[in-house]
């Protein structure tokens, strides 16, 4: 029985020397998919030769350079090829891709980095806002499943609101908390195991990936909304409503109480 969609057999990874681009390119090659790799400086002749042979063009580039890269890539794409990105924000990049390309556009966001913890189930959010793009979703979903990742369909708004909490607010609340904690003299003498675990969990985000999270937060239109909502919950804490907050926070472990 023939497949209901045109399966992806070849991809072009733009930004293949980056951590995520290199990781996905290698995973695709190991899954038996033909991969064409491109990185800065982009070679126009190579793109003219290889992009017309690619079913799927995956932009693994910062959102800040999207408008610079798209005019170099899109003219060489074959008709019907799917254009995609892997950014942590979907609103602005999707609109940039749609403006630049009249073929199918499916935004993706792998909810993990190049090093996946052994106890984490890696999934990818897929976003196709226009009706004409939705028929390409099964092929993109199949592509990531062949790389041993789960994939689920989302919307631009749902995705970006969620990431405003999961990424932007996690970053802003962490740096605010640790900036506040350092104001007390000799506080490092009082570090407990739970505080140390929180320090260790935040270390890479604050000391290595700070610029990345600042860029992500700035590009997500819901970041400030998430901060304002968090501030309202902090107000509950300041008024002493700890039982209410604990009850609501316990939602994350609701399966343990069944």
C-alpha positions in Angstrom: 0.0 0.0 0.0 1.4 3.4 -1.0 2.1 6.0 1.6 -0.4 8.8 2.1 2.3 11.4 1.9 5.5 12.1 0.0 8.2 10.7 2.2 11.3 12.8 2.7 14.3 11.1 1.1 16.8 14.0 1.1 17.3 17.0 3.2 19.5 20.2 3.2 20.7 21.3 6.6 21.5 25.0 6.6 23.8 25.6 9.6 25.2 22.1 9.6 28.3 23.1 11.7 26.2 24.3 14.5 25.4 22.1 17.5 21.8 21.3 16.5 22.4 21.4 12.8 25.3 18.9 13.0 23.4 16.7 15.4 20.3 16.4 13.2 22.3 16.0 10.0 24.2 13.1 11.6 21.0 11.5 12.9 19.4 11.8 9.5 22.4 10.2 7.8 22.3 7.3 10.2 18.6 6.9 9.4 19.5 6.4 5.7 18.4 9.9 4.6 20.5 11.7 2.0 21.9 14.9 3.7 23.3 18.0 2.0 25.2 20.1 4.5 25.6 23.9 4.2 27.1 26.5 6.5 28.7 29.9 6.5 30.0 31.1 4.1 27.1 29.7 2.1 28.3 28.5 -1.3 25.8 29.7 -4.0 27.1 27.2 -6.6 26.7 24.3 -4.2 23.2 25.4 -3.2 22.2 25.8 -6.9 23.4 22.2 -7.5 22.1 20.5 -4.4 19.0 22.3 -3.1 16.9 21.3 -6.1 17.6 17.7 -5.0 16.4 18.2 -1.5 12.8 17.3 -0.3 13.2 19.2 3.0 15.3 22.3 3.8 16.0 22.7 7.5 17.2 26.0 8.7 19.3 25.5 11.8 20.2 29.1 12.2 19.7 31.9 14.7 16.4 33.8 14.3 18.4 37.0 14.0 19.9 36.0 10.6 16.7 34.5 9.1 16.1 37.4 6.8 19.7 37.4 5.6 19.8 33.6 4.8 16.3 33.1 3.3 17.0 35.1 0.0 20.1 33.0 -0.5 18.3 29.6 0.0 14.8 29.9 -1.3 15.5 30.7 -5.0 17.3 27.3 -5.3 14.6 25.1 -3.7 12.7 22.7 -5.8 8.9 23.1 -6.2 7.0 21.4 -3.4 10.0 21.0 -1.1 9.2 21.7 2.6 10.9 24.7 4.2 11.4 24.5 8.0 13.4 25.8 10.9 14.3 24.5 14.4 14.0 27.7 16.4 12.7 28.0 19.9 10.2 30.7 18.8 7.7 30.1 16.0 5.8 33.3 15.5 8.3 35.6 13.7 10.4 32.8 11.9 7.2 31.3 10.4 6.1 34.7 9.0 9.6 35.3 7.7 9.6 31.9 5.9 6.1 32.4 4.5 7.0 35.8 3.1 10.1 34.4 1.4 8.7 31.1 0.1 5.5 30.3 -1.6 5.7 26.5 -1.1 4.9 24.5 2.1 6.3 25.8 5.4 6.4 23.8 8.6 8.1 25.2 11.6 9.7 22.7 14.0 11.1 22.9 17.5 13.1 20.0 18.9 12.4 20.1 22.6 15.9 19.0 23.5 19.6 19.8 22.7 22.3 17.8 21.1 23.0 15.9 24.3 19.8 14.1 25.4 19.6 12.8 28.9 19.0 9.0 29.1 15.8 9.5 31.1 14.3 12.1 28.7 11.8 11.2 25.9 12.8 13.6 23.0 9.9 15.2 21.1 9.5 17.8 18.4 6.8 20.4 18.1 5.5 20.9 14.6 3.6 24.1 13.5 1.9 24.6 10.2 -0.3 27.7 10.4 -1.8 27.8 6.9 -4.2 25.2 5.5 -2.0 24.7 2.5 0.9 23.7 4.7 -0.9 21.1 6.7 -0.6 18.3 4.1 3.2 18.4 4.7 2.9 17.7 8.4 2.8 13.9 8.1 6.0 13.9 6.0 7.8 16.1 8.6 6.4 14.0 11.5 7.6 10.8 9.7 11.1 12.4 9.2 11.6 13.0 12.9 10.1 9.7 13.9 12.7 8.0 11.6 15.3 9.8 13.7 13.8 8.2 16.8 12.1 11.3 18.1 8.4 11.8 18.9 6.5 14.6 17.1 3.3 16.4 17.8 1.3 19.1 16.0 0.9 22.5 17.7 0.0 26.0 16.8 2.1 29.1 16.7 0.4 30.7 19.7 0.2 27.6 21.9 3.9 26.9 21.2 5.2 30.4 21.9 3.1 30.8 25.0 4.4 27.5 26.3 8.0 28.4 25.5 7.6 31.8 27.2 7.1 29.8 30.4 9.4 26.8 29.8 12.4 28.8 28.5 12.0 32.6 28.9 10.4 32.6 32.4 12.7 29.8 33.5 15.7 31.9 32.6 14.5 35.3 33.8 13.2 33.9 37.2 16.4 31.9 37.7 18.7 34.9 37.1 16.5 37.1 39.2 16.5 34.5 42.1 20.3 34.1 42.0 20.9 37.8 41.7 18.7 38.4 44.7 20.3 35.6 46.7 23.8 37.0 46.3 22.8 40.2 48.0 23.0 38.6 51.4 26.6 38.6 53.0 28.2 35.2 53.5 25.2 33.3 51.9 27.5 30.8 50.3 28.2 29.3 53.8 24.6 28.4 54.1 24.1 26.4 50.9 21.9 23.3 51.4 21.6 20.3 49.2 18.4 21.5 47.6 19.9 24.9 46.9 23.0 23.3 45.4 20.8 21.2 43.1 19.2 24.3 41.9 22.5 26.0 41.3 23.8 23.0 39.3 20.6 22.9 37.2 20.9 26.6 36.3 24.7 26.7 35.8 24.9 26.0 32.1 21.8 28.2 31.3 23.3 31.2 33.2 27.0 30.9 32.5 27.1 29.5 29.0 23.8 30.0 27.3 22.8 33.4 28.7 23.1 35.2 25.3 21.0 32.5 23.6 18.2 32.8 26.2 18.2 36.6 26.0 17.7 36.3 22.2 15.0 33.7 22.6 13.2 35.8 25.3 13.4 38.9 23.1 12.0 37.2 20.1 9.0 35.7 21.9 6.1 38.1 22.1 4.7 36.3 25.2 7.8 36.6 27.4 6.7 39.7 29.3 3.2 38.3 29.7 4.7 35.2 31.4 6.8 37.4 33.7 3.7 39.4 34.7 1.8 36.2 35.4 4.7 34.9 37.5 4.7 38.2 39.4 1.1 37.7 40.4 2.0 34.3 41.9 4.9 35.9 43.7 2.4 38.3 45.2 0.4 35.3 46.5 3.6 34.1 48.2 4.3 37.5 49.6 0.8 37.5 51.2 1.4 34.1 52.8 -0.8 31.9 50.6 1.7 29.1 50.5 -0.8 26.3 50.9 -2.7 27.5 47.8 0.6 27.7 45.8 1.8 24.3 46.9 -1.5 22.8 45.9 -1.4 24.3 42.4 2.3 23.4 42.0 1.6 19.8 42.9 -0.2 19.5 39.5 3.1 18.6 38.0 3.3 15.4 40.0 -0.4 14.5 39.8 0.3 11.1 38.3 2.1 10.1 41.5 -1.0 10.7 43.6 -3.3 8.4 41.6 
